[in-house]
């Protein structure tokens, strides 16, 4: 009886359902429970709920007839939905989207493109329709255009494809009429609500379409165009936006290859808007202002991974252009500074090869400030672990514990600074990851940070002095490069590398001027190989890298490449280079028997490449290898995989971007109040300085003209009142970032004495 009742109940439930066509739904696509309120139109244009929106659309369709829609608009049940695979990319295996591994023209069979409808509207026609609608108030023509254009992927291609009869199957040309796309999107947000709703409705139709087989190039074109839709800046469209991102993230690597190359052709303004929109989407999903606007996090765990992977495509596109479309810092998401970064880091370390998502798999999105936190905390944990082990060893041997064992204690004589430092760091190699404390022999004083900074400053200044011979200073590029002189012992280069590593771990900004190429080599590879026979510090170098070090030589090689005459007869060069070493000219072959191979018009590119590789890699290999191992003896960490070469430079040397207003806000005073007339004069003068004078002031007061990663506030800059005569110049204690300023009588006198002081500080000695 019970079974019969259940059958009857099921029949009655079935009979109560309204008859309808079978819903066509793409597998893996969830429902769109979205409200379309406030679509960037202010309070007057608040959208109604999505359900009422759908009802209104269906009523209009019944009244006006079914327009050419490829699929019935349905909102599938959220039950029985198959989730797509988690979007995850292990940075250890693939730090960037692999775009160079695929051929320029993919050999995979291309599915046939369906025939597109003919749409003859031009940019001028559309602009005329917009102007007529604004003047008359009749938006029907505009509404029809938008509702038809975005009703399907085929319609999007019919309108925005340059030539509907051409396939545009190459990565070099997307076939998208970018001007038309920009005009249509720029006008969209100024149209009435029903026009904007029709666009969203059409996008939903396209996303719900059932896909059979691989995507066509028309589908990829539609994705590329839809990503630029400004409506997705509004949170009310985020459910639709999330499904769009999910479909793009789930495309094949070959399809991603096309999207990356097509994206690099987008205008800078539009490119930046898309990137900002993706970053905002991630931020608001992490920390929603109104949580009730979004589905529960447990139902949309794929939102952030999908958005991050699509963002990775744009990052890959950006890296293909030189110079890049936007700065790499424009991909930073500062919201991530407020999440548990160490949990992200540990998840990445533990589950890097699995499908578990971590932002560390996409390091381009993590700001340099956040990366510094990860590196410092990772180093602190390593320091604590090593110190704890030292303590346990002491206790196990029944020896009295000494607090000094918790630190890397360096004792040096000022008269033997380099040799003593080298001996200390060599003997205490196992303690390099402990907190650094420096003592100058014969001097009383407790190191509270000032002695450590002084040790770094004095050591760097001595090692990089031209008379020391380890590094060559190039005046044209204002940077140092490794001396190619051969020697028996390269341990001092290892010392410089260790100093850089210690500076990063102990948050010391060094006044070092290495070219960007140096930091690229320092991360080649980012993790020290187990096999000691593996070459380190070798990276692909170009003429652009040489320009940053030896611009005059690089210019000469560039002239050789563009020379229109007979290279062999006019230059009479061979694949051989000459270098002076201790007054002796030595020759080196760039390739076997290079001295017998003439440089010709046909092989000059090879000659230039081998020449650059010789100067930046081969001629200094032993010097740089020692430098590399010194740096990694301190900084050996998987956290280095997160860094770009430019970011390593900022961690070591600080940022070149100055904000003197921020310095004013964070400055501390001793003997002065910030309202005192002398302080007011000081900041009026400093804020009016040129950038060059501001850098000189910073260098005079802190020993470096660069800013720490944390900004001016991390300098702990202090202005103290000097009780000396106002005839005296200002004095700086660089070890404490302190400026001693006499109470000058007027602004003119303060400015004059300050400029004299900061412009003539070299050679005065270090306080």
DAFEN-V493893 format. One line per field, one symbol per residue. ss: DSSP state (@ for helix, = for strand, . for the rest). phi: phi as a letter, one per 40 degrees, with the letter a starting at -180 (. if undefined). A space follows every 10 residues. Layout:
BEGIN
ss: ???
phi: ???
END
This chain:
BEGIN
ss: .@@@@@@@@@ @@@@@@.... .......... .......... ..@@@....@ @@@@@@@@@@ @@@@...... .......... .......... .......... .......... .......... ..@@@@@@@@ @@@@@@...@ @@@@@@@@@. ..@@@@@@@@ =......... .....=.@@@ @@@@@@@@.. ..@@@@@@@@ @@@@@@@... ......@@@@ @@@@@@...@ @@@.@@@@@@ @@@@@@@@@. ..@@@@@@@@ @@@....@@@ @@@@@@@@@@ @@@@@@.... @@@...@@@. .@@@@@@@@@ @@@@@@@@@@ .......@@@ @..@@@@@.. @@@@@@@@@@ @.......@@ @@@@@..@@@ @@@@@@@@@@ @@@@@@@@@@ @@@@@@.... ..@@@@==== ==.@@@@@@@ @@@@@@@.@@ @...====== .........@ @@@@@@@@@@ @@@..@@@.. ====....== ==........ @@@@@@@@@@ @@@@@..... ...=.@@@@@ @@........ .......... ..@@@@@... @@@@@@@@@@ @@....@@@@ @..=.===== =..======. ...@@@.=.. ...@@@@@@@ @@@@@@.@@@ @@@@@@@@@@ @@@@@..@@@ @@..@@@@@@ @@@.=....@ @@@@@@.=== ......@@@@ @@@@@@@... @@@@@@@@@@ @@....=... .@@@@..=== ==........ ===@@@.=== ==....@@@@ @@@@@@@@@. .......
phi: .ccccccccc ccccccccca ccccbcdgcc cbcbbbcgcf bgccbccccc cccccccccc cccbgcccbc accbbccccf ccccdccabc cccacbdcbc ccccbccccc ccccccccbb cbdccccccc ccccccgcbd cccccccccc cacccdcccb cdaccbcfcb ccbcgccccc dccccccdcb ccdccccccc ccccdccccc bbgccccccc ccdccccccc ccccccbccc dccccccccc ccccccdccc cccccccdcc dccccccccc dcccccbccb dccbcddccb ccdcdccccc cccccccccc cbcccbcccc ccbccccbcc cccdcccccc bdcbcccacc cbcccccccc cccccccccc cccccccccc cccccccfbc cbccccbccb bbcccbcccc cccccccbdc bcccccbbbc dgbcibcbhc ccccdccccc cccccdccgc bbcbccbfac acccccacbb cccccccccc cccccbfbcc cbbccddccc ccbbccbccc cccccbgbbc bbccccdcbb cccccccccc cccccccccc cfbbcabbbc bfgbcbbbcc adfccbbccb ccbccccccc ccccccbccb cccccccccc cccbccaccc ccccdccccc ccbgccccbc cccccbcbbb gbbccccccc ddcccccccc dccccccccc cbgacbbcdc gdcccfcbbb cccccccccc bbbccbfbbc bccccacccc cccccccccb ccgcgbc
END
